[in-house]
Amino acid sequence: MTYTPAPVIDQFLDAVWLEKGLSDNTLSSYRRDLGLYDKWLQARGGTLLGAQKSEVLGWLGELATRGQSARSSARMLSCLRGFYRYLLRENRISVDPTLNIDSPRLGRSLPKSLSEDDVDQLLSQPDTALPLELRDKAMLELLYASGLRVSELIGLRLHQLSLNQGVIKVLGKGSKERLVPMGEEALYWLQQYLQNGRPEMLSGSGGDVLFPSRRGQQMTRQTFWYRIKHYALRAGIQVELSPHTLRHAFATHLINHGADLRVVQLLLGHSDLSTTQIYTHVARERMKQLHQQHHPRG
């Protein structure tokens, strides 16, 4: 049977985009999750508008049998809750089928982070005599100095830079703007790159992308992630990396050096302080490790 998505999915996505200004990535995730659920319902003769609590529980159970993690199931349930609350508000349904369904219990996962020595090793790898690697050097320094998301970094445009003030204007999740300081080291390498690297990479062509690819276009997340792994391999770094590794290192090292949690929250662009608080757990775990390693009775 050919699957045809229910029109109400697009109607919901349009509504949450208008109300919350969600990113394209979040909207795509919602579309995928609702599409999988809708397809599963249709195969059983059900519909999104007619689904009962038993169907929602059945779908979550199906995901569990497929080996989906508790975190992914919790995300799916969150998406369904938002969807059915929208339908309830629009008087499309009379009862929310997700009501009183508990979210899967999640363990607190600590983000992977690099030590300060690892970061120094990673940032020293690019050969700044080469335009491409000078670009990478500026990107890595800026990422570690500012805690930007990778998507924010690769999307930067020239007009977002204020070299005189040493800050960048970042458009984060939900189209929220924030000003982030760059720090002297990142500012220095940005200036070097703008003078000696970027003009050669663009070869006289226009465009306002701050960190263009070899073709003079906006770089993809995958390309930049490949570049990070390339330099980590050069540096002999054994820590398992993720696209957010330097962002996590930025936050963890700030807190290790006594930064206020609310300041770190503002710099990271977190809307909720509880999201930032995980870095205090990272710092405490690091202190425990140091105590066990160096204290005579650790």
C-alpha atoms as one frame of an Amber mdcrd trajectory, in Angstrom:
protein
   0.000   0.000   0.000   1.385   3.397  -1.011   1.710   5.748   1.931   0.163
   9.221   1.618   0.958  11.583   4.528  -2.064  13.032   6.312  -2.538  16.742
   5.408  -2.849  17.592   9.106   0.906  17.029   9.511   1.722  19.977   7.239
  -0.935  22.070   8.969   0.658  21.344  12.355   4.167  22.109  11.096   3.027
  25.429   9.611   1.411  26.331  12.928   4.445  25.554  15.109   6.737  27.327
  12.653   4.628  30.471  12.934   4.236  30.224  16.706   7.711  29.141  17.773
  10.016  29.907  14.850  11.479  26.398  14.953  14.565  25.609  12.910  14.435
  23.637   9.654  16.193  20.730  11.400  13.545  20.579  14.152  10.694  20.797
  11.643  12.260  17.998   9.580  12.546  15.878  12.715   8.859  16.494  13.549
   7.844  15.646   9.976   9.817  12.405  10.047   8.468  11.306  13.448   4.845
  12.099  12.606   5.193  10.461   9.197   6.448   7.204  10.721   3.620   7.215
  13.254   1.007   8.060  10.604   2.263   5.307   8.285   2.114   2.785  11.149
  -1.461   3.843  11.968  -2.594   3.691   8.334  -1.205   0.155   7.975  -3.553
  -0.849  10.818  -6.560   1.010   9.450  -6.165   3.938  11.861  -5.776   7.688
  11.446  -3.976  10.456  13.277  -7.238  12.178  14.194  -8.882   8.983  15.388
  -5.982   7.545  17.394  -6.618   6.533  20.999  -4.229   6.193  23.929  -3.863
   2.478  23.140  -2.526   3.342  19.663   0.030   5.769  21.069   1.199   3.146
  23.569   1.255   0.537  20.815   3.449   2.762  18.649   5.884   3.441  21.504
   5.995  -0.297  22.178   6.711  -0.949  18.504   9.648   1.465  18.648  11.011
  -0.333  21.708  10.890  -3.702  19.897  12.851  -2.095  17.039  15.603  -1.267
  19.509  15.024   2.475  19.656  16.679   4.180  22.625  14.724   5.650  25.520
  15.912   9.100  24.493  14.564   8.703  20.952  11.250   7.362  22.277  10.996
  10.337  24.646  11.581  12.675  21.718   8.877  10.900  19.724   6.397  11.183
  22.624   7.217  14.887  23.002   6.478  15.393  19.301   3.152  13.537  19.588
   2.178  15.557  22.660   2.765  18.816  20.810   0.843  17.511  17.806  -2.211
  16.385  19.785  -2.283  19.545  21.913  -2.440  21.483  18.666  -5.346  19.340
  17.440  -7.145  19.763  20.764  -6.703  23.529  20.631  -8.040  23.587  17.078
 -11.064  21.483  18.113 -10.041  18.715  15.707 -10.158  16.136  18.527 -11.979
  16.052  21.887  -9.443  14.009  23.925  -5.645  14.110  23.918  -4.517  10.454
  23.524  -1.050  11.266  24.956  -2.530  12.402  28.272  -1.095  10.566  31.316
   1.498   8.676  29.266   4.808   8.796  31.138   8.001   9.572  29.274  10.692
   6.861  29.256  13.164   7.319  32.109  16.400   8.808  30.868  19.784   8.575
  32.483  21.725  11.822  32.548  24.336  11.554  29.805  27.411  13.687  30.291
  28.701  15.302  27.092  32.092  14.207  25.810  34.684  16.861  26.409  38.364
  17.463  25.721  40.988  18.377  28.280  42.635  21.772  27.922  45.819  20.025
  26.719  43.826  18.137  24.074  42.282  21.399  22.867  45.740  23.021  22.623
  46.967  20.052  20.593  43.934  20.129  18.289  44.131  23.883  17.673  47.856
  23.721  16.877  47.422  21.246  13.992  46.377  23.433  11.009  49.231  24.702
   8.804  48.405  28.405   8.706  50.625  28.950   5.650  47.903  27.224   3.606
  44.688  29.246   2.975  42.426  26.234   3.571  44.066  25.353   6.868  44.216
  29.005   7.905  40.439  28.992   7.476  40.226  25.863   9.631  42.472  27.418
  12.274  40.216  30.475  12.490  37.119  28.261  12.681  38.515  26.046  15.430
  39.732  29.000  17.481  36.381  30.760  17.117  34.419  27.616  17.958  36.390
  27.018  21.154  36.396  30.709  22.133  32.673  31.261  21.624  30.914  27.912
  22.176  28.918  28.268  18.952  26.893  25.406  17.572  28.485  24.000  14.410
  25.428  25.087  12.391  25.854  28.629  13.745  29.555  28.640  12.879  29.250
  27.500   9.266  26.303  29.858   8.724  28.177  33.001   9.807  28.180  35.962
   7.420  30.620  38.870   7.309  28.071  41.367   8.626  27.747  39.345  11.853
  31.353  40.165  12.791  32.415  43.227  14.766  36.190  43.080  14.852  36.454
  46.444  16.614  34.262  45.285  19.491  35.505  41.691  19.386  32.008  40.174
  19.242  29.828  38.240  16.828  26.063  38.459  16.459  24.688  34.926  16.385
  21.264  33.842  15.171  20.552  30.729  17.225  17.671  28.305  17.699  14.235
  29.849  17.397  15.784  32.799  15.505  17.043  34.231  18.811  19.944  36.665
  18.534  22.797  36.840  21.006  26.136  38.671  21.148  29.130  36.456  21.890
  32.677  37.683  22.641  35.457  36.137  20.576  38.543  36.503  22.758  41.941
  37.811  21.657  43.308  34.565  20.183  40.263  33.900  18.015  40.148  37.564
  16.981  43.809  37.461  15.929  43.343  34.370  13.749  40.150  35.720  12.247
  42.008  38.856  11.180  44.814  36.743   9.697  42.313  34.634   7.827  40.358
  37.634   6.501  43.577  39.208   5.197  45.465  36.186   3.902  43.128  33.194
   3.597  39.608  34.141   2.600  40.526  36.284  -0.460  42.536  33.407  -1.936
  39.755  30.904  -1.270  37.177  33.108  -2.992  39.533  33.989  -5.884  37.913
  37.370  -6.379  34.351  36.087  -6.398  31.677  37.692  -4.242  29.655  36.251
  -1.411  29.392  37.082   2.259  29.898  33.596   3.754  32.577  34.009   6.405
  34.036  30.501   6.051  33.478  29.357   2.442  34.150  25.866   1.138  36.681
  25.148  -1.611  33.918  26.070  -4.081  33.254  29.415  -2.422  29.907  28.316
  -0.960  28.666  27.715   2.581  30.352  24.702   4.073  28.258  21.732   5.202
  28.258  20.401   8.752  29.629  17.116   7.442  32.596  18.815   5.773  33.562
  20.714   8.907  33.124  17.583  11.015  35.494  15.774   8.656  38.046  18.581
   9.106  37.868  18.287  12.919  38.433  14.525  12.777  41.333  15.112  10.385
  43.107  17.381  12.878  42.245  15.161  15.845  43.926  12.258  14.047  46.981
  14.420  13.424  47.095  15.384  17.104  46.738  11.780  18.254  43.636  12.580
  20.314  42.011   9.373  21.574  38.818  10.897  23.040  35.678  10.001  21.109
  34.651  13.224  19.372  31.265  14.596  18.345  30.313  17.665  16.283  29.699
  19.512  19.569  32.970  18.489  21.258  34.529  21.973  21.220  31.247  23.547
  22.337  31.202  21.170  25.300  34.875  21.922  26.024  34.147  25.657  25.930
  31.390  25.332  28.549  33.184  22.822  30.753  36.452  24.776  30.849  34.632
  28.020  31.645  32.884  26.414  34.620  36.104  24.693  35.741  37.667  28.149
  35.904  34.826  29.594  37.976  32.464  31.105  35.395  28.909  31.817  36.542
  26.403  29.283  35.221  24.006  31.967  33.962  26.796  33.626  31.974  27.588
  30.277  30.322  23.859  29.861  29.617  23.771  33.199  27.786  26.931  32.438
  25.815  25.634  29.038  24.713  22.199  30.415  23.832  20.319  27.973  26.073
  16.756  29.088  26.777  16.578  26.959  29.931  19.205  26.994  32.684  18.618
  23.293  33.334  20.168  22.549  29.926  23.352  24.330  30.989  23.479  22.705
  34.420  24.738  19.447  32.956  28.159  21.103  32.677  28.359  21.420  36.453
  28.061  17.618  36.551  30.887  17.363  34.013  33.043  19.625  36.198  32.267
  17.583  39.321  33.109  14.321  37.539  36.423  15.826  36.486  37.191  16.894
  40.067  36.414  13.362  41.296  38.796  11.882  38.739  41.572  14.298  39.714
  41.028  13.544  43.407  41.168   9.776  42.825  44.243  10.140  40.643  46.322
  12.459  42.824  45.111  12.181  46.438  47.028   9.582  48.521  43.724   8.196
  49.807  41.724   8.787  46.638
